[in-house]
Amino acid sequence: MADLETTIRDLAIANRILAREGVVDAYGHVAVRHPDRPDRYLLARSRSPERVTRADVLEYTLASEAIVKPTPKPYTERFIHGGVFEARPDLAACVHNHAYTVLPFTVSKTPLRPIWHTASGMGHLAPVWDIREKFGDTNLLVVNVDHGRDLARALGNNIVALMRGHGCIVVGRTLQAAVITAINTMLNAQMLLAALQLGPVTYLSPGEVEKGLEMYYSPIMSTERAWEYYSSRCDLSDI
């Protein structure tokens, strides 16, 4: 696994990429599991993702408690990442965003499924988590450990989970995969919204998704190449 300094730099770059591609705006965040301590994760302090630098990165327990205190203001919804990393030891990264083209699928009976081969990385199913089902009327934010664990339960073994009236989470076995999948999930939602206006839609078949997932993590579909492309589009001079 990457060393800590490299991981921190990549996390700062991930924030810049997600902002540059429109997945996040003033809000949203991305976390990565600590390379040496799987019981901890790294996440920036609360600030606009477009401006995150290495100096902003903080370390948390899986209960989303900061390791070093006093700490700069943290993201309110850091419990998303703690819940996911606790429930899924196979995962290295988690992106939370409110991408506008994804949001309609959080409140619609139309499922968000891949129609585009590059979007096969989002997997077969994007279940919808409704915080109201267990916690009643809230402000829809994930603000404690119980919220985070319930969201992780809804995610299950999937790659994407939608959050009703809120946004989504996208996870990955690497930070690069999670970031690229978040971008492709947003683009797939945009394409699907357009296709639905034309009539019935042909989704990728289960077999096509499986083969696409195999390709997604292989040298054929190099996440490193995509990461190079997206990072080249960002200003990293002050990272």
Secondary structure, 3 states (H helix, E strand, C coil): CCCHHHHHHHHHHHHHHHHHCCCCCCCCEEEEECCCCCCEEEEECCCCHHHCCHHHEEEEECCCCECCCCCCCCCHHHHHHHHHHHHCCCCCEEEEECCCCCHHHHCCCCCCCCCCHHHHHHCCCCCEECCHHHHCCCCCCCCCHHHHHHHHHHHCCCCEEEECCCEEEEEECCHHHHHHHHHHHHHHHHHHHHHHCCCCCCCCCHHHHHHHHHHHCCHHHCHHHHHHHHHHCCCCCCC
